[in-house]
Amino acid sequence: MITALMSRNVYEEFAPRIQALLAESGTQVQFIHPPLDDSPWDIPPVQAAFLTLDIRHSAAGLKRFVDHISKPGFQVVHFPGSGVSQHKWLEPLMARGVRATTSTGANAESVATTALTGLLMLARRADRKSTRLNS
């Protein structure tokens, strides 16, 4: 069984989908949810982790997260965004063989569509046209 860190908020939001995917693959995962404050916390070693924004934006939560994934036996950390170079603690982990994955490109189509829509609106001068209805 794999033990993985994931924030409670993210897990609760996506639990049905996560459990369905795990059931399909036959993978057994025990999810551990780190507290985002300084409350006492004792957990078993973890092999995988998901660095979600609520953990990342909590100083205490991020410190605990990094402390636990820095222990021996840790194997993979996933970032839901694409930029990971700002995490200075990641390079030493990768040097010892920890894999890092990202969701780069996951929203590329919607970003491109939004950008194209904006360009078309500018080209058609949509910002200067009246939206009043003829009466």
Buried (B, 14 or more C-beta within 10 A) or exposed (E): EBBBBBBBBBBEEEEEEBEEEBEEEEEEBEBBBBBBEEEEBEEEEBBBBBBBEBBBEBEBBBEBBBEBBEEEEBEBBBBBBEEBEEBEBBEEBEEEEBEBEBEEEEEEEEEEEEEEEEEEEEEEEEEEEEEEEEE
